């Protein structure tokens, strides 16, 4: 509860995206030691994750108070967030010599995508999508 509570608070939002990614990584069995925390790529992924979630926060808060608000129609969301999202995705999917665990990198992207998704879609749409993913058959 303490984690999700801070996610909607303006001041906590900026740092909690990285915290959420770290908790997911730790619960997945990935060790996060000082060496990883100080790795330049890890720091950059954490910075982008926090930056994107912080940029999305005003739109998320506005949507929470105005049920008719649609972030897709707001040019500020796309113009501010899209370049950082593209950079984050590129860092996650490219391989380099001085790389970190791909699973840890993907956790940063998945965490950021969840903030992005929550900003763009309402609870009923998210519930519908979750229901489809969990309970509908996939046609191959």
C-alpha positions as CSV (number, residue, x, y, z in Angstrom):
1,X,0.0,0.0,0.0
2,X,2.8,2.5,0.8
3,X,4.2,2.0,-2.7
4,X,1.0,2.7,-4.6
5,X,0.0,5.5,-2.3
6,X,3.2,7.4,-3.2
7,X,2.7,6.9,-6.9
8,X,-0.2,9.4,-7.1
9,X,1.4,12.0,-4.9
10,X,3.1,14.7,-6.9
11,X,6.4,14.8,-5.0
12,X,6.7,11.1,-4.6
13,X,5.9,10.3,-8.2
14,X,9.3,11.5,-9.4
15,X,11.3,9.0,-7.6
16,X,8.9,6.1,-7.2
17,X,9.0,4.8,-10.8
18,X,12.6,3.7,-10.2
19,X,11.6,2.3,-6.8
20,X,8.9,0.3,-8.4
21,X,11.2,-1.1,-11.0
22,X,13.8,-2.0,-8.3
23,X,11.1,-3.8,-6.2
24,X,9.9,-5.8,-9.3
25,X,13.5,-6.7,-10.1
26,X,14.2,-7.8,-6.5
27,X,11.0,-9.8,-6.3
28,X,12.0,-11.5,-9.6
29,X,15.2,-12.7,-8.0
30,X,17.6,-10.2,-9.6
31,X,20.2,-8.9,-7.2
32,X,20.7,-5.2,-7.2
33,X,24.1,-4.4,-5.7
34,X,26.2,-1.2,-5.6
35,X,27.9,-2.1,-8.8
36,X,24.6,-2.3,-10.7
37,X,23.2,0.8,-9.0
38,X,26.3,2.8,-10.1
39,X,26.4,1.4,-13.7
40,X,26.0,4.3,-16.1
41,X,23.3,2.5,-18.1
42,X,21.4,1.5,-15.0
43,X,21.5,5.2,-13.8
44,X,20.3,6.4,-17.3
45,X,17.4,3.9,-17.4
46,X,16.4,4.9,-13.9
47,X,16.6,8.6,-14.9
48,X,14.5,8.1,-18.0
49,X,11.9,6.0,-16.1
50,X,11.6,8.7,-13.4
51,X,11.5,11.5,-15.9
52,X,8.7,9.9,-18.0
53,X,6.6,9.1,-15.0
54,X,7.1,12.6,-13.7
55,X,6.1,14.1,-17.1
56,X,3.0,11.9,-17.2
57,X,1.9,12.8,-13.7
58,X,0.1,16.1,-14.5
59,X,-1.9,14.4,-17.2
60,X,-2.7,11.4,-15.0
61,X,-3.9,13.8,-12.2
62,X,-5.9,15.8,-14.6
63,X,-7.6,12.7,-16.0
64,X,-8.4,11.6,-12.4
65,X,-10.4,14.8,-11.9
66,X,-11.9,15.1,-15.3
67,X,-13.4,11.9,-16.6
68,X,-13.9,13.4,-20.2
69,X,-10.2,14.2,-20.6
70,X,-8.4,12.2,-23.3
71,X,-4.6,12.5,-23.2
72,X,-4.4,11.2,-26.8
73,X,-5.8,14.6,-27.9
74,X,-3.2,16.6,-25.8
75,X,-0.2,17.4,-27.9
76,X,1.9,18.2,-24.8
77,X,1.8,14.5,-23.7
78,X,3.2,13.2,-27.0
79,X,5.7,16.0,-27.6
80,X,7.1,15.8,-24.1
81,X,7.1,12.0,-23.5
82,X,7.6,10.4,-26.9
83,X,11.3,11.2,-27.3
84,X,12.1,9.8,-23.9
85,X,10.0,6.7,-24.5
86,X,11.8,6.1,-27.7
87,X,15.2,6.5,-26.1
88,X,14.2,4.2,-23.3
89,X,13.0,1.5,-25.7
90,X,16.2,1.9,-27.8
91,X,18.4,1.4,-24.7
92,X,16.4,-1.6,-23.6
93,X,16.5,-3.4,-26.9
94,X,20.0,-2.7,-28.0
95,X,22.9,-4.8,-26.8
96,X,26.3,-3.4,-25.9
97,X,29.6,-4.6,-24.5
98,X,29.0,-3.0,-21.1
99,X,25.5,-4.1,-20.8
100,X,23.3,-5.0,-17.8
101,X,20.9,-8.0,-17.5
102,X,18.3,-7.7,-20.3
103,X,15.5,-8.6,-17.8
104,X,16.4,-5.7,-15.6
105,X,16.4,-3.4,-18.6
106,X,12.9,-4.7,-19.6
107,X,11.6,-4.1,-16.1
108,X,12.3,-0.4,-16.5
109,X,10.5,-0.3,-19.8
110,X,7.5,-2.3,-18.5
111,X,7.2,-0.1,-15.5
112,X,7.3,3.0,-17.6
113,X,4.7,1.5,-20.0
114,X,2.4,0.9,-17.1
115,X,2.5,4.6,-16.1
116,X,2.0,5.5,-19.7
117,X,-1.0,3.1,-20.1
118,X,-2.6,4.3,-16.8
119,X,-2.4,7.9,-18.1
120,X,-4.0,7.1,-21.4
121,X,-6.7,4.7,-20.4
122,X,-9.4,4.7,-17.8
123,X,-10.0,2.0,-15.2
124,X,-12.9,0.3,-17.2
125,X,-10.7,0.1,-20.3
126,X,-7.8,-1.3,-18.3
127,X,-10.1,-3.9,-16.7
128,X,-11.5,-4.9,-20.1
129,X,-8.0,-5.4,-21.5
130,X,-6.9,-7.4,-18.5
131,X,-10.0,-9.6,-18.8
132,X,-9.2,-10.2,-22.4
133,X,-5.6,-11.1,-21.8
134,X,-6.4,-13.4,-18.9
135,X,-9.6,-15.1,-19.9
136,X,-10.1,-15.0,-23.7
137,X,-8.7,-17.7,-26.0
138,X,-5.9,-16.8,-28.4
139,X,-6.5,-17.9,-32.0
140,X,-3.3,-19.2,-33.6
